[in-house]
Amino acid sequence: MNNVLIVSLDNWDSCAEVPYIFKKAGSEVDVFCRKGGWLQANRFHDKWIEAPLNTNLFFEKLLAIIDTVNYSFIVLTDEPSLKGLSERIIDEKLFAKVMPLLKMENKKMLSSKIGFSDFCIEKDIETPRYAIYHSETDIDPVLEKLRFPILNKNEFSWGGTDMRILATPLEVKELIKETAPTQPILFQEFIEGEEIRIDAFYYKGVLQAYFCAKVLTYAENRFTYNTRRTYYSNPEIKSHLINLGKKSGANGFANINYIYDNKENRYYLIEMDLRTNSWLAYSQYLSNNNFITTIKNLVENEALANPDSNLFKENIEIGLFYKDLKRVYWQNDVKGFFRWLLNIKGYWRFLPLHDLRLSKLIFKSLLNELLVSRLMKKFSKRK
């Protein structure tokens, strides 16, 4: 991983600190994104390559760059990038080089809720029972197949878009009527149990490092992005993660979500998104065997890292400054505000002071959001 290309199409803020990880690991880092994006707003990349505004031209230029420059690793940071390249690449060697999967046969699991569930069934991986809705004629078969409560998931979506728990057949029919879906919906049985969020890194299908967490706060509800977590050790889940890497051929970062059913003593795989997230850079606060040291081992062509990441202590709380401060404002969370103001539990460690470029964009974005919010409240009062 001597030279890395990091790609952002949809300008997700979750990619902002990905260059930091690879630069600290000793890689030469190029970023490909549009001007003024989150991926550009850092001091840890060596070269910025400007991406076209037009989506088709974006992918044309990206593939031309990949064909010209022999990057040792390519990182895709958002779902639109994954989906767009997956639809355009038909050559197996190019697919394995560019995509976070070595096995092209598993491309269905990328950016597809239905494809991922189908992958789990085909590979004999425990996942909740599901049914697919295409049109009104599918409603009765869906209701007959599943046990309530169930969840709805739009085929191509992220961040918990429009997800909700449906307790009765009537609620399903009301949802269909209310949303008038234009894409297929995956209806999935809702499993009550312990939710386990996992950040992982795979190299050629082999698990390199992983960290388990439970969520402390969500932006809105349990299906939206989370802003605070407690990380803890869970050696029992390692065998599941190793098996998942072998069967999928994962090659890169993965956001994985399991539900552990205490009654049945089962781990149900809910999601595996093969892209970066906002939490990865903070693994340095969790263990000496973190994502930076793992990638450094690969840069130096040393033996693969041991996936047993021994935490510095039993439970480690981490907050995302930018996202949690927005949540604090929107939820009027006074306690959360003072957590950041008074450095409770060492939260100042998570301030982006190591990167003035990123800090500037974060504070600018926060200020804009607060001003827009105030204006909206003022106009709503006038009405």
C-alpha positions as CSV (number, residue, x, y, z in Angstrom):
1,M,0.0,0.0,0.0
2,N,2.8,2.4,-0.9
3,N,0.5,4.6,-3.0
4,V,-3.2,4.9,-2.4
5,L,-6.1,6.6,-4.3
6,I,-9.1,7.7,-2.2
7,V,-12.3,8.5,-4.1
8,S,-15.4,10.5,-3.2
9,L,-18.3,11.1,-5.6
10,D,-21.1,12.2,-3.2
11,N,-19.0,14.3,-0.8
12,W,-19.8,12.4,2.4
13,D,-18.3,14.0,5.5
14,S,-17.3,10.5,6.7
15,C,-14.4,10.4,4.3
16,A,-12.7,13.5,5.8
17,E,-10.1,11.7,7.9
18,V,-9.4,8.7,5.7
19,P,-6.3,10.3,4.2
20,Y,-5.0,10.8,7.7
21,I,-5.1,7.0,8.4
22,F,-3.1,6.1,5.2
23,K,-0.6,9.0,5.6
24,K,0.2,8.1,9.2
25,A,0.7,4.5,8.0
26,G,3.4,5.7,5.5
27,S,1.4,5.7,2.3
28,E,1.6,8.3,-0.5
29,V,-2.0,9.5,-0.8
30,D,-3.9,10.9,-3.8
31,V,-7.5,12.0,-3.5
32,F,-10.0,12.2,-6.3
33,C,-13.0,14.4,-5.6
34,R,-14.8,17.6,-6.7
35,K,-13.5,21.0,-5.7
36,G,-14.2,22.0,-2.1
37,G,-15.2,18.5,-0.9
38,W,-14.7,16.9,2.5
39,L,-12.0,14.6,1.0
40,Q,-10.0,17.6,-0.1
41,A,-10.2,19.5,3.2
42,N,-7.2,17.9,5.0
43,R,-3.5,18.3,5.0
44,F,-2.8,14.5,4.8
45,H,-2.9,14.0,1.1
46,D,-0.1,14.5,-1.4
47,K,-2.1,15.2,-4.5
48,W,-5.6,16.4,-5.2
49,I,-7.1,15.3,-8.6
50,E,-10.1,17.4,-9.5
51,A,-13.1,15.3,-10.4
52,P,-15.7,16.5,-13.1
53,L,-19.2,17.6,-11.9
54,N,-20.9,15.3,-14.5
55,T,-21.3,11.8,-13.0
56,N,-20.5,9.9,-16.3
57,L,-17.4,12.0,-16.8
58,F,-16.4,11.5,-13.2
59,F,-16.2,7.7,-13.7
60,E,-14.6,8.0,-17.1
61,K,-11.8,10.1,-15.7
62,L,-11.4,7.9,-12.6
63,L,-11.1,4.7,-14.7
64,A,-8.6,6.5,-17.0
65,I,-6.5,7.5,-13.9
66,I,-6.6,3.9,-12.6
67,D,-5.5,2.6,-16.0
68,T,-2.6,5.0,-16.1
69,V,-1.3,5.0,-12.5
70,N,-0.5,1.7,-10.8
71,Y,-2.0,2.4,-7.4
72,S,-1.4,-0.3,-4.8
73,F,-4.8,0.3,-3.1
74,I,-8.0,2.1,-4.0
75,V,-10.5,3.3,-1.4
76,L,-14.1,4.1,-2.3
77,T,-15.8,6.2,0.4
78,D,-19.5,6.4,-0.5
79,E,-22.3,4.2,-1.9
80,P,-22.7,6.1,-5.2
81,S,-19.0,5.5,-6.0
82,L,-19.4,1.8,-5.2
83,K,-22.6,1.5,-7.2
84,G,-21.4,3.5,-10.2
85,L,-18.2,1.5,-10.6
86,S,-19.8,-1.8,-9.9
87,E,-22.2,-1.2,-12.8
88,R,-19.4,-0.1,-15.2
89,I,-16.7,-2.6,-14.5
90,I,-17.1,-6.0,-16.3
91,D,-13.5,-7.2,-16.3
92,E,-12.7,-9.4,-13.3
93,K,-9.1,-8.3,-12.8
94,L,-10.1,-4.6,-12.9
95,F,-13.0,-5.3,-10.5
96,A,-10.6,-7.0,-8.0
97,K,-8.2,-4.0,-8.3
98,V,-10.7,-1.2,-7.9
99,M,-13.6,-2.6,-5.8
100,P,-13.5,-3.6,-2.1
101,L,-14.2,-7.2,-3.1
102,L,-11.9,-9.7,-4.8
103,K,-14.7,-12.0,-5.9
104,M,-16.8,-10.5,-8.7
105,E,-19.4,-13.2,-8.2
106,N,-20.3,-11.3,-5.0
107,K,-20.9,-7.9,-6.5
108,K,-24.6,-8.2,-5.8
109,M,-23.8,-7.4,-2.1
110,L,-22.6,-3.9,-3.1
111,S,-25.1,-1.1,-2.7
112,S,-28.1,-3.5,-2.7
113,K,-30.1,-4.4,0.3
114,I,-31.7,-7.3,-1.6
115,G,-28.4,-8.4,-3.1
116,F,-26.8,-8.5,0.3
117,S,-29.5,-10.6,1.8
118,D,-29.4,-13.0,-1.1
119,F,-25.6,-13.2,-0.7
120,C,-26.1,-14.2,3.0
121,I,-28.5,-17.0,2.1
122,E,-26.3,-18.3,-0.7
123,K,-23.2,-18.4,1.5
124,D,-25.1,-19.9,4.5
125,I,-24.6,-16.8,6.7
126,E,-27.2,-16.3,9.4
127,T,-29.4,-13.3,8.6
128,P,-33.0,-12.4,9.3
129,R,-35.8,-13.8,7.1
130,Y,-36.8,-11.4,4.4
131,A,-39.2,-10.9,1.5
132,I,-39.1,-8.5,-1.5
133,Y,-41.8,-6.0,-2.5
134,H,-41.9,-4.8,-6.2
135,S,-45.6,-4.0,-6.7
136,E,-49.0,-4.2,-5.0
137,T,-49.4,-7.8,-6.0
138,D,-46.4,-8.7,-3.7
139,I,-48.1,-7.4,-0.5
140,D,-49.9,-10.6,0.5
141,P,-46.9,-12.9,-0.2
142,V,-44.7,-10.6,1.9
143,L,-47.2,-10.7,4.8
144,E,-47.5,-14.5,4.6
145,K,-43.8,-15.2,4.6
146,L,-42.6,-13.0,7.5
147,R,-43.2,-12.9,11.3
148,F,-44.0,-9.5,12.8
149,P,-42.5,-7.0,13.7
150,I,-40.6,-6.3,10.5
151,L,-38.4,-3.6,9.0
152,N,-38.5,-1.9,5.6
153,K,-35.4,-1.1,3.7
154,N,-35.2,0.7,0.3
155,E,-33.1,-1.3,-2.2
156,F,-30.6,1.5,-2.8
157,S,-30.3,3.6,0.4
158,W,-28.1,4.5,3.3
159,G,-28.2,6.1,6.7
160,G,-31.5,4.4,7.6
161,T,-33.5,6.4,5.0
162,D,-37.3,5.9,5.7
163,M,-36.7,2.8,7.8
164,R,-39.2,2.0,10.5
165,I,-40.4,-0.9,12.6
166,L,-43.8,-2.2,11.3
167,A,-45.8,-4.2,13.9
168,T,-48.9,-5.2,11.8
169,P,-49.9,-6.0,8.2
170,L,-52.0,-2.8,8.3
171,E,-48.9,-0.7,8.9
172,V,-47.2,-2.3,5.9
173,K,-50.1,-1.4,3.7
174,E,-50.2,2.1,5.1
175,L,-46.4,2.5,4.4
176,I,-46.8,1.4,0.8
177,K,-49.7,3.9,0.3
178,E,-47.9,6.7,2.1
179,T,-44.5,6.4,0.3
180,A,-45.6,5.1,-3.2
181,P,-42.2,3.4,-3.6
182,T,-40.4,3.8,-6.9
183,Q,-37.8,1.1,-6.1
184,P,-38.0,-2.4,-4.6
185,I,-38.3,-2.7,-0.8
186,L,-36.7,-5.3,1.3
187,F,-39.0,-6.3,4.2
188,Q,-37.0,-8.1,6.9
189,E,-37.9,-9.7,10.2
190,F,-36.9,-7.5,13.2
191,I,-34.7,-9.3,15.6
192,E,-34.8,-8.1,19.2
193,G,-31.3,-8.4,20.7
194,E,-28.0,-6.7,21.3
195,E,-26.8,-4.5,18.4
196,I,-23.1,-4.8,17.7
197,R,-21.5,-2.2,15.4
198,I,-18.1,-3.3,14.0
199,D,-15.4,-1.4,12.2
200,A,-13.1,-3.9,10.4
201,F,-10.3,-4.0,7.8
202,Y,-9.8,-6.9,5.5
203,Y,-6.9,-7.6,3.1
204,K,-7.5,-10.1,0.3
205,G,-10.3,-11.7,2.3
206,V,-8.3,-12.0,5.5
207,L,-9.4,-10.1,8.6
208,Q,-6.7,-7.7,9.8
209,A,-8.3,-5.8,12.6
210,Y,-11.7,-5.2,14.1
211,F,-13.4,-3.1,16.8
212,C,-16.8,-3.7,18.4
213,A,-19.0,-1.0,19.7
214,K,-22.4,-0.3,21.2
215,V,-24.2,3.0,20.2
216,L,-24.7,5.6,22.8
217,T,-26.5,8.4,20.8
218,Y,-28.1,8.6,17.4
219,A,-28.6,11.7,15.3
220,E,-32.4,11.1,15.4
221,N,-33.6,7.5,15.8
222,R,-32.0,4.1,15.9
223,F,-31.9,3.9,12.1
224,T,-29.9,7.2,11.6
225,Y,-26.2,7.7,12.0
226,N,-24.7,7.5,15.4
227,T,-22.5,10.2,17.1
228,R,-21.2,8.5,20.3
229,R,-20.1,4.9,20.9
230,T,-18.6,2.7,23.6
231,Y,-16.0,0.3,22.2
232,Y,-15.4,-3.0,24.0
233,S,-13.8,-6.4,23.5
234,N,-15.8,-9.2,21.9
235,P,-13.4,-12.1,20.9
236,E,-16.4,-14.4,20.4
237,I,-17.4,-12.6,17.2
238,K,-14.0,-13.0,15.5
239,S,-14.8,-16.3,14.0
240,H,-17.9,-14.9,12.3
241,L,-15.8,-12.0,10.9
242,I,-13.1,-14.3,9.6
243,N,-15.7,-16.5,8.0
244,L,-17.4,-13.4,6.4
245,G,-14.1,-12.3,4.9
246,K,-13.4,-15.7,3.4
247,K,-16.9,-16.0,1.8
248,S,-17.1,-12.4,0.6
249,G,-13.5,-11.8,-0.5
250,A,-13.6,-8.4,1.3
251,N,-10.6,-6.2,0.6
252,G,-10.7,-3.0,2.5
253,F,-12.7,-1.3,5.3
254,A,-16.1,-2.7,6.3
255,N,-18.9,-1.4,8.4
256,I,-20.6,-4.4,9.9
257,N,-23.8,-4.7,11.9
258,Y,-24.8,-7.8,13.9
259,I,-27.7,-8.5,16.2
260,Y,-27.0,-11.0,18.9
261,D,-30.1,-12.9,20.0
262,N,-29.6,-13.8,23.7
263,K,-32.4,-16.3,23.7
264,E,-31.2,-18.3,20.7
265,N,-27.5,-17.6,21.2
266,R,-27.2,-16.5,17.6
267,Y,-25.5,-13.7,15.7
268,Y,-27.6,-12.4,12.8
269,L,-25.7,-10.4,10.2
270,I,-27.7,-7.3,9.4
271,E,-25.3,-5.2,7.2
272,M,-21.9,-5.2,5.7
273,D,-21.1,-1.9,4.0
274,L,-17.7,-2.1,2.2
275,R,-16.7,1.5,2.6
276,T,-15.1,3.9,5.1
277,N,-16.9,5.7,7.9
278,S,-16.2,8.5,10.4
279,W,-15.0,6.3,13.2
280,L,-11.9,4.7,11.6
281,A,-9.3,7.3,12.5
282,Y,-10.2,7.0,16.1
283,S,-9.0,3.4,16.4
284,Q,-5.7,4.9,17.6
285,Y,-7.5,5.7,20.9
286,L,-8.6,2.1,21.2
287,S,-5.5,-0.1,20.8
288,N,-1.9,-0.2,19.6
289,N,-3.0,-2.7,17.0
290,N,-5.3,-0.2,15.2
291,F,-6.1,0.6,11.6
292,I,-3.0,2.8,11.2
293,T,-0.6,0.2,12.4
294,T,-2.4,-2.5,10.5
295,I,-2.0,-0.6,7.2
296,K,1.6,0.3,8.1
297,N,2.4,-3.4,8.4
298,L,1.0,-3.8,4.8
299,V,3.0,-0.8,3.6
300,E,6.2,-2.3,4.9
301,N,5.2,-5.8,3.6
302,E,5.5,-7.3,7.0
303,A,3.4,-10.2,8.3
304,L,-0.3,-9.5,8.4
305,A,-1.6,-8.0,11.6
306,N,-3.1,-10.1,14.3
307,P,-6.9,-9.4,14.3
308,D,-7.0,-9.6,18.1
309,S,-7.0,-5.9,18.9
310,N,-6.3,-5.6,22.7
311,L,-8.0,-2.5,23.9
312,F,-6.3,-0.1,26.2
313,K,-9.1,-0.6,28.7
314,E,-12.3,-2.5,29.0
315,N,-14.7,0.2,27.7
316,I,-13.7,3.2,25.7
317,E,-16.1,6.0,24.9
318,I,-15.7,8.0,21.7
319,G,-17.6,10.9,20.2
320,L,-17.6,12.5,16.8
321,F,-17.1,16.2,17.3
322,Y,-18.8,17.5,14.2
323,K,-21.7,15.1,14.1
324,D,-22.3,15.0,17.9
325,L,-22.3,18.8,18.2
326,K,-25.0,19.0,15.5
327,R,-27.0,16.4,17.4
328,V,-26.5,18.3,20.7
329,Y,-28.0,21.4,19.0
330,W,-30.9,19.7,17.3
331,Q,-31.9,17.7,20.4
332,N,-31.2,20.5,22.9
333,D,-28.9,18.2,24.8
334,V,-27.5,20.4,27.5
335,K,-25.6,17.6,29.1
336,G,-24.0,16.8,25.8
337,F,-23.0,20.4,25.3
338,F,-21.1,20.5,28.6
339,R,-19.5,17.1,27.8
340,W,-17.6,18.9,25.0
341,L,-17.2,22.2,26.8
342,L,-15.7,20.7,30.0
343,N,-13.7,17.9,28.4
344,I,-15.8,15.3,30.3
345,K,-14.3,11.8,29.7
346,G,-11.5,13.3,27.7
347,Y,-13.6,14.4,24.8
348,W,-11.2,17.1,23.8
349,R,-9.0,14.3,22.3
350,F,-11.5,14.1,19.5
351,L,-11.4,17.7,18.5
352,P,-9.9,18.0,14.9
353,L,-7.0,20.3,16.1
354,H,-4.5,18.1,14.3
355,D,-5.7,19.3,11.0
356,L,-6.4,23.0,10.6
357,R,-7.9,22.6,7.1
358,L,-10.4,20.1,8.3
359,S,-11.1,22.2,11.4
360,K,-11.9,25.2,9.2
361,L,-14.4,23.3,7.1
362,I,-16.0,21.7,10.2
363,F,-16.5,25.0,12.0
364,K,-17.7,26.7,8.8
365,S,-20.3,23.9,8.2
366,L,-21.5,24.1,11.9
367,L,-21.9,27.8,11.7
368,N,-23.8,27.6,8.4
369,E,-26.1,24.9,9.8
370,L,-26.8,26.9,13.0
371,L,-27.6,30.1,11.0
372,V,-29.9,28.3,8.6
373,S,-31.6,26.6,11.5
374,R,-32.2,30.0,13.2
375,L,-33.5,31.5,10.0
376,M,-35.9,28.6,9.5
377,K,-37.2,29.0,13.0
378,K,-37.7,32.7,12.6
379,F,-39.7,32.3,9.4
380,S,-41.8,29.5,10.8
381,K,-42.8,31.8,13.7
382,R,-43.8,34.5,11.3
383,K,-46.2,32.1,9.6
